[in-house]
Amino acid sequence: MLWHFLLETFVSELPPRVPEPVQIMDDIEQAGAYAHEGEEQGFLAPLYLFHAIQASALIRPGDKVLDLACGPGNQLYRHARINPSAQFIGIDAAEAMLELGRQKLAGQGVENVELRIGLMPRLEGLEDASMDVVICTMSLHHLADYAALEASFEEMRRVLKPEGRIYIADFGRLKRVQTQRFLANQNRRQPDVFRTDYLNSVRAAFSVEELCGAARSAFGDALELKQTDAVPLFVVLLSRNREGLAGGQQASARRIYSKMSWAQRLAFRDMARFFRQGGFPLASNPW
């Protein structure tokens, strides 16, 4: 991986964005493979815990939090566990994803989450200035084009309270097709449908400039940019008024981390180091 990232630094031109062939993941096999990799022992678990910890630094007791494109609820489940006194609304365009999310949350006894069908560029049924926090994790690349990206940020601004907070994370577009293919195929134990989705996702990523441009159009300079060191594999846009995690949040994050396998903990620490070197340290270490 380091070799691929080194080669990225020597390339100046970004390839064109390739939108995903299907923006809404309503195929049962596709949705199931994605949901499986986000479970506690799945490939995506370290990434989900990282973002849950970082986003929780913006969530306060009693907050009403909107999670955009929540999918099968694996990321949202971690948010809800770390922040049991907040109320979450998760929206997604795919009913197959929401059904998996309902099963997941009900099976785990999570009661502070409501799931709804909805589209990011058009948040119907959500009132103006009704949310304390808006979260969107690894989902903006599902949008069809830049116009939909701009519309999504405008909708985030509309539903967010004047003093509300925001946490947006996604892939940044990489320069080399070879790097994109390497990332998608680095773990051959994953099902073909998941690796195909991964490749489609990194190819559909917006550039850092596009993400920042759409965010600035809606929020001005209220958000700050964080990204992984040297190469924008992952990009985060978030409110500047971040705080440390409270004691209860820290304890919940530690419990999630303690149940990870050795390999997952190593992946989590690598992710945290990759971001820390880019200027985005953990809000709280879970070990």
N, C-alpha and C positions, 0 to 999 in steps of 0.2 A: 504493500500500500504506500509506503514512504517513497518508493521509486516512482510510482504513478503521480503522487502529489508533487514531487520534485520536478517532474517533466511538465506539470501544469504551469509552473512558474516561468517556464521558457516560452510559452505560447501566448501570443498577444490577442488573437481574434477569438471571439466567442462564436460557437456554432449557432445556427438558427434554432429557435425553440421549436420543439415538435410536440404539439398538444396531444394529450392522451387519446387513444382511439375511442375510448368510452369514458366519459366524465363521471357517470353515476354507476357505482359498483353494485348492481342489483343481481348479478349472477351468484347463485348460491355457493358454487365451488370457490369462486374468486373471493367472495366475502368471508367464507369459512377459513380459507388459507390465511388471509390477512388477520382475521381475528385470532387464529391459533398462534401466530407468531408474536402477538401482543400479550399473550397470557403470561402468568408469573414466571414460567420457565422458558418463554419464547425468546426469539432473536431480538425483538424490539423492546423487551422489558427494560434494559439499561437506559435506552434513549427516553422512554416514557418516564422513568423515575427522575432522570436529570431535569426534564422540563417541568415535572410536577414540583420539584423542589424550587426551581427558579421562579416559576409562576406563583408559587405560594408566598413568596416574599412580597407580592402585591395584593394578596387576599387577606381580608380582615374578618373577624367574627361578625356574623349577621349580613355579610355581603351577598348580593345577588349576582351570580356569575354566569355569563353566557359562553358556552363552548361551541364554536362554529365547526361544522363538518366533523362531528364527534365519532362517526363510524360505529364500530361495535362497542364503543364505550371503554376500551382498555385504558386509554389515557385519562378519560374522564373519571373512571373508577379510582385511579390513584389520586387525582385532585380531590375527590370527595372523601377519601380515607384520610388524607392529610389535613383536610379542612372540614371536619364534621359539622361545624357551626355555621357554615356558609350554605346557601341554597344554589343549586346548579340547574341550568337549563341547557340541554344538549340538542343541537339540531343537526340533521343530516338529510341529504336528498334521496338516500337509498333506503327503502323500507326493509330490505333484507338485512342491512347493517343495523338498523334500529331494533329489529326483532332480536338479533343476537345480543345487542346491548341490554335490552329488557331482561333477557334470560340471565345474562351475566350479573346484572345489578340485583335482581330478585334473588338469585342463588346465593349472593354474598350478603344479603340483608341490608343493602344500601338504600336509605330512605330519603336522602337529601338531594336526589337527582330526578328531574323530569325530562323525558325524551320527546322530541317533536320532529315531524317532517318539515323540511324547509330548505331554502336555497340561500347561499351566502350573499349573492348580489341583490337579493330582494327578501328582506327579513319580515315577511308578512306576519301579522299577529303580535308583533313586539312594539310596544309604545316608545315614543321618543323619550330619551333621558331616563330610561327605566333600569339600566344595568350599572352596577358598581365596577365590574370588571368584565372585559371581553378577552377570551382566549381563543387562539386558533393554532393548532399544532400539526405541522406536516400535512397541510391540506390545501393551501393556496394553489399549488401546482395543478390541482384538479380542474381549475377554472379554464374556460375555453380560450380566453384571450386577455389582452391588457385592459380592454374596456370593462370586462367583467371584474378584473382585479381592482380597478379604480372604483367601480360601483360597490364592491364588497367593502372597501375601506370607508366609503361614504356612508354605508349602512352601519358600520361599526361606530362611526362618529355620531350618527343619528340616535342610536339606542343607548349610547353611553352617557352617563351623568356628566355634568360639567367638570367635576373633580374626579371622574372615573379613571380607571387604570386599564392598561392594555398589554397583552403579551402575545406576540405573533412569532412563530418559528416555522421555518421551511427549509427545503433544499435551496442552495444557490446554484445557478447553472455553471457547470464545469466546462472547460475548454476542449478537452480531448474526449472523443467518442470512446477511445480505448479505456480511459479512466471510468467512464460511465458503465461500460460493460464489465469491467473488473469488479466494481462495487456490487453490481447486480448479481454476479455469479461467484462471489467469494466463498459462499457456503453452499456446496453442492447437496447438502442434506435437506435443503428447503425444497418444497414442491416446485415444479416448473412454473405453475401458474403464479406463485408468489414472486419468483425471480423475474418473470416477464413483467409483472406489475411494477417491481422495483426499477427495472430498466426504463419502463415507460414514464415512471415518476421523475427520475433524474433527467431524462430527456425533456420533460415538460416543465422543468423548473424555470422560474423567471430569473432574470439576472438581478444582481444586487442593486444595480441602478434602477431597474424597473420597480422592484419592491420599495426602494426608498422614495422613488418618484411618486408612486401611488399613495404611500403613507404621508408624504409631505403635502400632497394635494389636499388630503382630508384633515390632517392634524398639525400642519405647519412643522415647527421644530420641537414639538412636544415629545417625540419619541427619539430614543437613541438606538444606534445600530451596534450589534455585537455579532461576531462571526468566528468560526474556527480559524485557527492560526494559519496564515499564509494562503490557504486555499479555502474559498467559501463553500465548503461542502454543506455546512449548516449555517443558517442566518437567523438572527433573532432581532426583532424590533420591539421595544418595550418602553413603558413609561419610566421616567427618570426618578420618581419618588419610591424607589424600592427600599424595603426594610429587611432586617434579619428575621428569621423564622422564630416564632414564639415557642415556648417549651413543648406544648402539646404537638405542634407541627413537627418539631424536631424528633420527638419520640415516635410519631407515626412513620416518618421517613426512615428512621432507623429500623423499625419493625419490617418494613418492606424490604429494605436492603439486606437485613439479616436472613431473609428467606431465599435470597438469590444463591445460585450456584457459584462456585469459585470462578468459573469462566465468565459468568455474567458480572460478577464484582470487578473482575479485571477489565472487562469491556466498559463498565461504568466509569472506572477510574481513568481509563484512556480517554473517554469522552470528556470527562471533567478537565483533564489536563489539556486536551486539544482546545477547549474553549478558554481555559484559564490563560494559556499562552496567547490567545487572541484578545485578552482583556476582559473576560467574563467569568470571574471566579464563582464557585458555588456559594449560594446564600447560606448553606449550612452543610457541613460534612456529615453523612449518615453513618460513619463508622467510629 
